[in-house]
Amino acid sequence: MKRIALFPGSFDPFTKGHEDIVLRGLQLFDEIIIAIGYNSTKSQRYFPIDLMISKISETFEMYPQIKVQTYAELTAAYAKKNNANFLLRGLRNTTDFEYENSIAQITKHLNNKLESVFLITAPQFAAINSSIIREVHRYQGDVSAFLPYSL
C-alpha cells in the first residue's frame, strides 16, 4: 500500500521551514501532496495562490513524488479523495502543538483512517513564521533567507 501524506496549509508564503518538513517527510512517505487550502478564517491572501503554486512546484521540480494542489473543503475529505492516510504537520513550539492537536483530533473523527504525523521543526527554522515574513516583505525587507525560492 502506497504511503501518501497530505501536507495542508495556506502557505502564504511557503517557507524554508515548510520545505524542510516536506523533505524530511520523504523519508517516511512514498508521496507527499502539498495541499494549499483556502482558509475560511483568512479573508485575503498576501501572496497570490498561483504564485505559491508556481514557486512550490519549482522548489520540488526534482521530486516527482511531491505534488502541489489546491483545495477548498475539509482536509479530512480532501485526504480521502486523494487516498492519503497521513497528515504531515510541522511543530515549532508548544503553541503549535496545542493548535495542531485539536485539529488532529477533529480530523481523525471525520476520517478515522487518517493519522497525523508531527515532525519537530529543525532549530534553524523554528523562528520562521509566515505572518512575520509577510510583514517584513510588505515593508520591503529582505525575506530571501527564509524562503526556498526568490520572489
SULNORHU-V530442 format. One record per residue. N is the residue number from 1. RES is the residue in one small letter. SS is DSSP state (H for helix, E for strand, C for the rest). PSI is psi in whole degrees, 0 to 359 (none if undefined). BURIAL is I if it has 24 or more other ideal C-beta (glycine too) atoms within 12 Angstrom, else O. Layout:
# SULNORHU-V530442
N:RES:SS:PSI:BURIAL
N:RES:SS:PSI:BURIAL
This chain:
# SULNORHU-V530442
1:m:C:129:O
2:k:C:133:O
3:r:C:102:O
4:i:E:128:I
5:a:E:141:I
6:l:E:127:I
7:f:E:90:I
8:p:E:152:I
9:g:E:171:I
10:s:C:333:I
11:f:C:61:I
12:d:C:68:I
13:p:C:175:I
14:f:C:125:I
15:t:C:176:I
16:k:H:331:I
17:g:H:317:I
18:h:H:315:I
19:e:H:316:I
20:d:H:317:I
21:i:H:316:I
22:v:H:312:I
23:l:H:321:I
24:r:H:328:I
25:g:H:333:I
26:l:C:339:I
27:q:C:342:O
28:l:C:333:O
29:f:C:151:I
30:d:C:329:O
31:e:E:142:I
32:i:E:129:I
33:i:E:113:I
34:i:E:111:I
35:a:E:108:I
36:i:E:112:I
37:g:E:150:I
38:y:C:106:I
39:n:C:118:O
40:s:C:342:O
41:t:C:352:O
42:k:C:116:O
43:s:C:331:O
44:q:C:141:O
45:r:C:153:O
46:y:C:309:I
47:f:C:132:I
48:p:C:141:O
49:i:H:325:I
50:d:H:325:O
51:l:H:316:O
52:m:H:319:I
53:i:H:314:I
54:s:H:312:O
55:k:H:320:I
56:i:H:318:I
57:s:H:317:I
58:e:H:319:O
59:t:H:323:I
60:f:C:24:I
61:e:C:338:O
62:m:C:5:O
63:y:C:91:O
64:p:C:344:O
65:q:C:1:O
66:i:E:127:I
67:k:E:151:I
68:v:E:126:I
69:q:E:166:I
70:t:E:157:I
71:y:E:156:I
72:a:C:69:O
73:e:C:181:O
74:l:C:136:I
75:t:H:320:I
76:a:H:319:I
77:a:H:320:O
78:y:H:320:I
79:a:H:316:I
80:k:H:316:O
81:k:H:331:O
82:n:C:13:I
83:n:C:29:O
84:a:C:128:I
85:n:C:3:I
86:f:E:143:I
87:l:E:127:I
88:l:E:128:I
89:r:E:148:I
90:g:E:145:I
91:l:E:122:I
92:r:C:328:I
93:n:C:182:O
94:t:H:331:O
95:t:H:315:O
96:d:H:317:I
97:f:H:313:O
98:e:H:314:O
99:y:H:310:O
100:e:H:326:I
101:n:H:316:O
102:s:H:315:O
103:i:H:317:I
104:a:H:320:I
105:q:H:315:O
106:i:H:317:O
107:t:H:319:I
108:k:H:323:O
109:h:H:320:O
110:l:H:331:O
111:n:C:93:I
112:n:C:354:O
113:k:C:358:O
114:l:C:118:I
115:e:E:134:I
116:s:E:132:I
117:v:E:122:I
118:f:E:129:I
119:l:E:134:I
120:i:E:132:O
121:t:C:139:I
122:a:C:142:O
123:p:H:322:O
124:q:H:348:O
125:f:H:359:I
126:a:C:332:O
127:a:C:351:O
128:i:C:127:I
129:n:C:128:I
130:s:H:322:I
131:s:H:317:O
132:i:H:319:O
133:i:H:317:I
134:r:H:317:I
135:e:H:316:O
136:v:H:315:O
137:h:H:319:O
138:r:H:324:O
139:y:C:30:O
140:q:C:25:O
141:g:C:159:O
142:d:C:114:O
143:v:C:6:I
144:s:H:330:O
145:a:H:346:O
146:f:H:354:I
147:l:C:143:I
148:p:C:14:I
149:y:C:166:I
150:s:C:150:O
151:l:C:none:I
